[in-house]
């Protein structure tokens, strides 16, 4: 299982947070299986 995590501030919109987490998930998938990737917007 791959997981994408977005570290965010309260000033971001819900859409921006979801997009950030989505980028993190795809980054985890690109690097292989069973990974967790954390990104900041």
C-alpha positions, 0 to 999 in steps of 0.5 A, spaced: 500 500 500 502 506 498 500 513 502 500 520 500 500 525 506 500 533 505 502 537 511 498 543 510 496 550 514 489 552 515 490 557 510 489 552 504 483 550 501 480 543 501 481 543 494 489 545 494 490 540 500 487 534 496 491 536 490 497 536 495 495 529 497 494 526 490 501 529 488 504 525 494 500 519 493 503 519 486 510 520 488 510 514 493 507 510 487 513 512 482 518 510 487 515 503 488 510 499 492 509 500 500 511 507 501 509 513 504 511 520 501 510 526 505 509 533 501 508 540 503 504 545 498 
